Structures are given as C-alpha cells and as structure tokens.
Amino acid sequence: MRRSNIATDAKRPELALKLADAALDKSTCLPPRYCAIALRQRAHALAQLGRSDDCASTLELAFKFAERSVDSEKDLAQYCTTEYVEMEAAHCWIELGQPDQAIETLQHSLADWKPEFRRDLGLCLARLAVAHASSGQIEESLIVAGRSLEIAHETKSFRTEMQLARIPSILITQGAEDEARQFDRSIRSLKS
C-alpha cells in the first residue's frame, strides 16, 4: 500500500490503481480495516483519473469494511475508522472538483472524531480548509487552517503541511492575495 500512496503523491494514478488492486487481490487474507485502507487508496487513484462514479462506489465499499470491528488490540489499522474513511473520501471529492461535497463529508466526520487520532485530525482540518478555500469561503478556510496549523506544529505531520501548503495558491485564485501572503508566512513558520 505504501507504494500506491507514493504513486498517488507523485501523480501517477495508473500505477497507484494497479498497486491498490494488487493488494485487494489478497483481500480474503486481509483484516477488514486493511481492506478499507486498500480501497481508500484505490479511490484516490480513481479520483486522480477523474472517474467519479468508480471512486464513489469504491468509497462505499471502504466504509463497509471500516465499520467492522478491529480484530485485535495489535491491529495496526485501528486508525481506519469510518471517520478516517470520510476524511479520505473528502480528499477524493476535492480532487474531483467537488469542494462542497468535501465540506459536507468532513463536517460529518469531525463530529465523531476520536481524540486519540490527533495527527489525523490535523490532516482532516487541513483538507477542510482546502475545501473551504476551493469553494470561495475564505474566512472559513483561514479559521479552520489556523486550527490545523496548531496541530501541525505539535505533530510535525508532513501530510498536513502538504495540504496546508496548497491553500495560498487557492486563495490567490479566489482573489484573496493578502490572505494568501499572510497564511504562506504562517506555513513557513512550521519549517523553522
């Protein structure tokens, strides 16, 4: 799965899809939440390919696997809750140019977020900030991004930083140049 993640980060969705599908070929041997993770990755690749319907049906299946109980305390995929899959689904909606759908999905997942998954909370908030910015909701974006930035300072999450780094360019396209410059300075403070 890690190789598929790297492929989507490198904007190589065909390879990412092939790798996710290879993991899913072994799905009968995998615990349910591992299957949810592989399906989440498959959905990311499909979103990058612009295959909205396939992405949506893959996410539905990921939710079903994430709803199942954890097999043991040693299960390394405990973090893959339904809220986590919702956060990942929202990332797909953003990729597919549907920020309002992403906002709705993220607000739902945040309502039940478990405090022990703080690092992922920062990422969830960053993605919500990106969705707000993409939807032209500048003030909301900056408020949520500020909360995410606090968590990113604490957790040192590279994925959260990468999401937050997207916001200034989105703000510029929305005509909010001053806000973009100010937030860009805030993001740079993460690296110091």
C-alpha positions in Angstrom: 0.0 0.0 0.0 2.8 2.4 0.7 4.0 2.2 -2.9 0.5 3.0 -4.0 0.4 6.0 -1.7 3.8 7.2 -3.2 2.4 6.8 -6.7 -0.7 9.0 -6.0 1.6 11.6 -4.3 3.7 11.5 -7.5 0.5 12.0 -9.6 0.9 8.5 -11.2 -2.7 7.3 -10.7 -2.5 4.4 -13.2 0.4 2.9 -11.2 -1.4 3.7 -7.9 -4.5 1.9 -9.1 -2.6 -1.1 -10.2 -0.8 -1.4 -6.8 -4.1 -0.9 -4.9 -5.8 -3.6 -7.0 -2.9 -5.9 -6.4 -3.4 -5.5 -2.6 -7.1 -6.1 -3.0 -6.5 -9.3 -4.8 -5.4 -10.6 -1.5 -8.4 -9.2 0.3 -9.7 -12.5 1.5 -6.5 -12.9 3.6 -6.6 -9.3 5.0 -8.4 -8.0 8.1 -11.4 -5.7 7.2 -9.7 -2.4 8.0 -6.7 -3.3 5.9 -9.2 -3.8 3.0 -10.7 -0.4 3.8 -7.2 1.1 3.5 -6.6 -0.5 0.2 -10.0 0.6 -1.1 -9.3 4.1 0.2 -6.1 4.1 -1.8 -7.9 2.8 -4.9 -10.5 5.6 -4.6 -7.6 8.2 -4.5 -6.2 6.8 -7.8 -9.7 6.8 -9.4 -10.2 10.4 -8.3 -7.0 11.4 -9.9 -8.1 9.7 -13.0 -11.4 11.7 -12.9 -13.5 8.5 -12.6 -16.1 9.9 -10.2 -18.6 7.0 -10.2 -16.0 4.4 -9.7 -14.5 6.4 -7.0 -17.8 6.8 -5.2 -18.6 3.0 -5.3 -15.1 2.2 -4.1 -15.5 4.6 -1.2 -18.9 2.9 -0.3 -17.1 -0.4 0.0 -14.3 1.1 2.0 -16.9 2.4 4.5 -18.4 -1.1 4.9 -15.0 -2.6 5.7 -14.1 0.3 8.1 -17.4 -0.2 10.1 -16.3 -3.7 11.1 -14.7 -4.2 14.5 -11.0 -4.4 15.0 -9.8 -8.0 15.1 -7.2 -7.5 17.9 -5.5 -4.9 20.0 -2.4 -5.4 17.9 -4.2 -4.5 14.7 -2.1 -1.7 13.0 -5.1 -0.5 11.1 -7.2 0.6 14.1 -7.0 4.2 12.9 -9.0 3.3 9.8 -12.4 4.3 11.3 -15.4 5.4 9.4 -14.4 9.0 10.2 -11.0 8.4 8.7 -12.5 7.0 5.5 -14.8 10.1 5.4 -11.7 12.3 5.6 -10.1 10.3 2.7 -13.4 10.5 0.8 -13.4 14.2 1.1 -9.9 14.3 -0.3 -11.3 12.5 -3.3 -14.1 15.0 -3.7 -11.6 17.8 -3.6 -9.5 16.1 -6.3 -12.7 15.6 -8.4 -13.5 19.4 -8.1 -16.4 18.9 -5.7 -15.4 21.0 -2.7 -18.9 21.4 -1.3 -19.3 17.6 -1.2 -15.9 17.5 0.6 -17.1 20.1 3.2 -20.2 18.2 3.9 -18.3 14.9 4.3 -15.6 16.5 6.5 -18.0 18.2 8.8 -19.8 14.9 9.4 -16.5 13.1 10.2 -15.3 15.8 12.6 -18.5 15.4 14.7 -17.4 12.0 15.8 -13.6 12.3 15.7 -11.8 10.3 18.3 -9.2 12.4 20.3 -6.5 9.7 20.2 -6.2 10.3 16.4 -4.9 13.9 16.8 -2.4 13.7 13.9 -5.2 12.7 11.5 -7.4 15.4 13.0 -4.9 18.0 11.8 -5.0 16.5 8.3 -8.8 16.4 8.3 -8.9 20.1 9.3 -6.3 20.9 6.6 -8.4 19.2 4.0 -11.5 21.0 5.2 -9.6 24.3 4.9 -8.6 23.4 1.3 -12.3 22.6 0.5 -13.5 25.9 2.0 -10.8 27.8 0.0 -11.7 26.0 -3.2 -15.4 26.8 -2.6 -14.6 30.5 -2.1 -15.2 30.5 1.6 -12.1 32.4 2.5 -12.8 33.3 6.1 -13.9 29.8 7.0 -10.8 28.4 5.3 -8.5 30.6 7.3 -10.2 29.7 10.6 -10.0 26.0 10.0 -6.5 26.2 8.6 -5.4 28.0 11.8 -6.6 25.1 13.9 -4.9 22.7 11.6 -1.7 24.7 11.7 -1.6 24.4 15.5 -1.9 20.6 15.4 0.7 20.5 12.6 3.2 22.4 14.8 2.6 19.8 17.5 2.6 16.6 15.5 5.1 17.6 12.7 2.8 15.9 10.2 4.3 16.2 6.6 0.9 15.2 5.0 -0.8 18.0 7.0 1.8 20.5 6.0 1.4 19.5 2.3 -2.3 20.1 2.4 -1.9 23.5 4.2 0.7 24.5 1.6 -2.0 24.2 -1.1 -4.1 27.0 0.5 -2.2 30.1 -0.5 -2.4 29.4 -4.3 -6.1 28.5 -4.0 -6.7 31.8 -2.1 -4.9 33.7 -4.9 -7.2 32.2 -7.5 -10.1 33.3 -5.3 -8.8 36.9 -5.3 -7.6 36.8 -1.7 -3.9 37.8 -2.3 -3.4 39.4 1.1 -4.8 36.5 3.0 -2.7 34.1 0.8 0.6 36.0 1.7 -0.3 36.0 5.4 -1.1 32.4 5.5 2.0 31.5 3.5 4.1 33.2 6.2 2.3 31.0 8.8 3.1 27.9 6.9 6.8 28.8 6.6 6.9 29.0 10.4 6.3 25.3 10.5 9.6 24.7 8.9 11.5 26.9 11.4 
